[in-house]
Amino acid sequence: MTDLQETAGPAATAAMLIRKPVDVVFEAFVNPEITTRFWFTHGSGRLAPDARVRWEWAMYNASAEVTVTAFEPDRRLAIGWPGEGGPTSVEWTFTPRADGTTFVSITNAGFHGDPAAVQQQLVDATEGFTLVLAGLKAYLEHGIALNLVADRFPPD
């Protein structure tokens, strides 16, 4: 049973084929020097078993403390982090394909609040993680930083 299977309730999922080997794709999520090119602006350290790190989004003056709850190199990564309505869990699965590409799936679960609040959190998480995967794809496959997360909510 995975961490997310233990969490009752609805879950947001985003998935994408990345045309790079699984070790490259996995490293992009655990190494903040790479992750900052497509998601957050600063990470206090690498993700590792039982690690606790801080991610920052300077453009939004926001940060999150995340705790690694599962770490299976090139297969699976899971964290706990503060959600909009309370702590949620996020799980990445990395599926290597025979052609050297990787299928990545991200699932966010454990939303809190009334039904309308949970529904909005599901929409926000699905949208957010879809942008993260699209940014990852552009960066790893083409070396382009699209700034999708930074440009999602431009300043007035």
N, C-alpha and C positions, 0 to 999 in steps of 0.2 A: 504494500500500500504506500502510495506517495504522500508527501506532505499535503498536497492539495486534495487528495481523496479523503483525507481526514477532516477537511474543512467543509462543513455543510453550506449549502446555498449556491446561488448562481456564480458563474465565473466568466470573465472576459478572456477571449483568446485572439491572438494574432499570430500569423505564421507566414513564412516566406522562404523560397528557395534562394540560397546564396551560392553563387558559382565560385566557391573556394573550398579547400579541404576543411574537414571538421576541426582540426587543431588550430587553424587560423581563425575560424569563426568563434570558437570557444575562447581563445585568447583575447579576441576583441571585446568580450564582455568582462573578463576578469582583470584586464590590464587597463588602468585608468588613463595611461598615456595614449591608448587607442580609443577607448570609449569616449573620451572628451572630444573626439573628432566628429562624433555623430549623435551624442546624447546630452550628457551633463558637461559643465565647464571645469569641474575639479573633483577629484576623488582622493581621499586621504591615504589610500593604499590599495593593493591588489586584493581581489576576492580570493579566499582560501578557506579550507575547512575551519568552521567556527569563527571566522573573522568578523569583526565589527568595524565598519568603515563609514565615513561620512561622504555623501555626494552633494555637490553644490551646483545650482543653476544660477550663476551670477546675474544673468539678464532678468531674472524674476526675483532676485533677492530671496531665494528659497534654498533649503537644504533638507536632507533626510539622512537619518542614521539607519543603516541596514545591517542586518545580521545574517550571515550565511548559515543556512540550516541543512543544506545538502550540497556536496561538491564531488562530482564524479567526472573527472577530466574527459573532455570530448564526448560526454553523454548527457549529463544533467547538472543543473545548477538551480538552487532554490534559496530564496531570501525571505526574511520577514522585514517589513518596513511600515512606516506610518502611512495610513491611507487617509482619504478625505474625511471619513467618518470614524476612523479607528484603524488599528493595525490590520494589514492584509498580508497574504503570502503571494510570492511571484515565483513561478517555476519556468525555467527554460529547458527544453529538450532539444538535443542536437542529433539528427539522424544522418549519418554519412551515406552517400549514395555511390553506386558502382562507378559512376562517371567522374568522381572526385569532387562533386558538389555536396552541399549540406542543406538539409531542410531543418529550419529552426522554428519551433513553436514556443510561444510565450503565453502562459496562463496566469491570470491574476484572480485570486479568490479570497473570500472571507470578508465581504463588504458588510457594513453596519448601517443601521438607520431604518427609517420607514421605507415602504416600497418605492416611493418616488425618489428618495435619496439614493437608494441602492441602484435603481434604474439609471440615474444620472452618473453614478460612479462606474457602472458597467460601460456606458457609452464613452465616458472620459478615458477609461483604461484601455478600451479597445482602440479608440482613436490614437491615444498616446503611444501605445506599443506598436501600432501599425506605422506611425511616423518613425519610431526608433528603428524598426526593421528596414524601412525604405532608406533611411539615412545610412544604416549599416551596409546595405546592398550597394548603394552608390559609392560609398567610401572604399569598401574592400574590392569591389569589382572594377571601379574606374578611377579611384583616387580622388574623388570629388566630395568635398564637404558641402552638403546642400543646405545646412543650417535650418533644417525642418523644425526642430524643437524650438530653437531660438526665434524663428519667424512665426510660430503658431499664434502667439499673442504679442504683436508688435506694440511698442509704447505709443501712447496717443500723440 
